[in-house]
Amino acid sequence: MDSKESESIAVTDAKAAAKGKAAERAPSTAVVATKSKLQTRRGTKRGLAIVDLVMRLGASAAAFAAAYTTGNAEQILPFFTQFLQFHAQYNDLPTFTYFIVANAIAVGYIGFSMPFSIVCIIRPRATGPRLLLVIFDTVMIALLISDAGASTAIVYLLHNGNSDSNWLAICSQYSDFCQTLSGAVVASFVAAAFFFLLVVNSTFALKK
């Protein structure tokens, strides 16, 4: 009987020890799982921050191309009279002066926002810089859409004219000038699309 009792006690002690080890392992497993989730979130946020930086470079390139192309939009027709030379330039149309200024502001803003984007890469969990970028990126969308929309209306009139307002369609003569302005308007819309994607990207990162 003594041997059986001692064996029973030994088995009970073994089971208790096993339960104790299992209890010790459970919290450590939970901690590892939590750390793993945090690391995954941090990695996702860092990845989104890198995408943000790349898209900012794309937006800057598109806005710069729009401003630079418009600033160099000029065409002189090969025929002229003694007193008149047929010359078209962007500043003949005040809308395109605003167009250049708006896209230049967008390029300058990208330079200002780059450090904040880099901070988000270094510190993925920082919410302040991301929130600030979302606000100003939204302002840039409004600015670029307004200048591109107004310029689109002018380019349409250059191509088609308007008989009611006696606006002549000049693109049949100034074809190179009109093509240059049309390309610049497309580039400005591309820059606005980049800013829209930046807002979506930052909003998604804030929700993570």
Residue pairs with C-beta under 8 A, 6 or more apart in sequence:
41 208
42 124
42 125
43 124
44 205
44 208
45 120
45 124
45 125
45 205
45 208
46 121
46 124
48 201
48 202
48 204
48 205
48 208
49 117
49 120
49 121
49 124
49 205
50 121
51 201
52 117
52 120
52 133
52 198
52 201
52 202
52 205
53 114
53 117
53 118
53 121
55 194
55 197
55 198
55 201
56 110
56 113
56 114
56 117
56 194
56 198
57 110
58 194
59 106
59 110
59 191
59 194
59 195
59 198
60 106
60 107
60 110
60 111
62 187
62 188
62 190
62 191
62 194
63 103
63 104
63 106
63 107
63 110
63 144
63 187
63 188
63 191
64 103
64 107
65 184
65 187
66 99
66 103
66 184
66 185
66 187
66 188
66 191
67 99
67 100
67 103
67 104
67 107
67 184
69 180
69 183
69 184
69 187
70 90
70 96
70 99
70 100
70 103
70 180
70 181
70 184
71 90
71 100
72 180
73 89
73 90
73 96
73 177
73 180
73 181
73 184
74 87
74 88
74 89
74 90
74 177
75 87
75 88
75 174
75 176
75 177
76 85
76 86
76 87
76 88
77 85
77 86
77 87
77 173
77 174
79 86
80 86
86 173
88 170
88 174
88 177
90 96
90 97
90 100
90 181
91 97
93 154
95 150
95 151
95 153
95 154
96 151
96 154
96 181
98 147
98 150
99 147
99 148
99 150
99 151
99 184
99 185
99 188
102 143
102 144
102 146
102 147
102 188
103 144
103 147
103 188
103 191
105 143
106 140
106 143
106 144
106 191
106 195
109 136
109 140
113 133
113 136
113 137
116 129
116 132
116 133
117 129
117 133
119 126
119 129
120 126
120 129
120 130
120 133
120 205
127 206
130 202
130 205
130 206
131 206
133 198
133 202
134 199
134 202
134 203
134 206
137 195
137 198
137 199
137 202
138 195
138 199
140 192
140 195
141 192
141 195
141 196
141 199
144 188
144 189
144 191
144 192
144 195
145 192
147 188
148 185
148 188
148 189
148 192
151 181
151 184
151 185
151 188
152 185
154 181
155 178
155 181
155 182
155 185
157 167
157 169
158 169
158 170
158 171
158 174
158 178
158 181
159 169
159 171
159 178
160 169
161 167
161 168
161 169
161 170
170 178
171 177
171 178
